[in-house]
């Protein structure tokens, strides 16, 4: 697994927003492609070789770089085979068309469909991409958002997407090899409607899930990575790291 981008909506200096590349022996799947991620994706893989993109939810910092990738697929190296499968959450196609209209007043109706095979996944059903099996659950966020787990052979990676502490996410991440959990609140708290987690809450979710390893993601520059790791370690007994763009983790 490679961290392509690990920042929240306000990127850390020189950082990109949410994007994670999972590679198995057969498959290369991208989870989210937020602002700035496309440039960094090119450091990890020839983008025409990505087998599928799965978007957790339709907030800008999770899908806006579908636009520069679209231009790359349209005018850059030719993709081998069919259109690039793009899996959006329920209702995501409407948001994508709103983005098309915002990109340019004269953007053709097939602006995205000319390079992507666009579908909406059913969170209640597994999605299989070659040797990778993906399962989903609804998270606790301000808009419909979905955590995703990838299983291949005896290993797994679970991505919390954006969420406040959530029993369903804990269940999805049960005994996962690697838990990518957001810590957008850093060392802070959130009042009123909840939609994000602190580093301590990420550690607690990882402990409850009995995850083997925790990787804190979606954190801002307001807190040092070291302080977030310390906070999470106070609740989770296993290995804890903070995601950095370009980091690779073998699972």
HELIX and SHEET records of a PDB file:
HELIX    1   1 UNK A   37  UNK A   41  1                                   5    
HELIX    2   2 UNK A   47  UNK A   49  5                                   3    
HELIX    3   3 UNK A   60  UNK A   63  1                                   4    
HELIX    4   4 UNK A   66  UNK A   75  1                                  10    
HELIX    5   5 UNK A   92  UNK A  103  1                                  12    
HELIX    6   6 UNK A  167  UNK A  172  1                                   6    
HELIX    7   7 UNK A  199  UNK A  209  1                                  11    
HELIX    8   8 UNK A  225  UNK A  233  1                                   9    
SHEET    1   A 6 UNK A   2  UNK A   5  0                                        
SHEET    2   A 6 UNK A  19  UNK A  23 -1                                        
SHEET    3   A 6 UNK A  28  UNK A  31 -1                                        
SHEET    4   A 6 UNK A  52  UNK A  54  1                                        
SHEET    5   A 6 UNK A  84  UNK A  88  1                                        
SHEET    6   A 6 UNK A 116  UNK A 120  1                                        
SHEET    1   B 7 UNK A 127  UNK A 129  0                                        
SHEET    2   B 7 UNK A 132  UNK A 138 -1                                        
SHEET    3   B 7 UNK A 146  UNK A 152 -1                                        
SHEET    4   B 7 UNK A 155  UNK A 159 -1                                        
SHEET    5   B 7 UNK A 178  UNK A 182  1                                        
SHEET    6   B 7 UNK A 213  UNK A 217  1                                        
SHEET    7   B 7 UNK A 239  UNK A 242  1                                        
END                                                                             
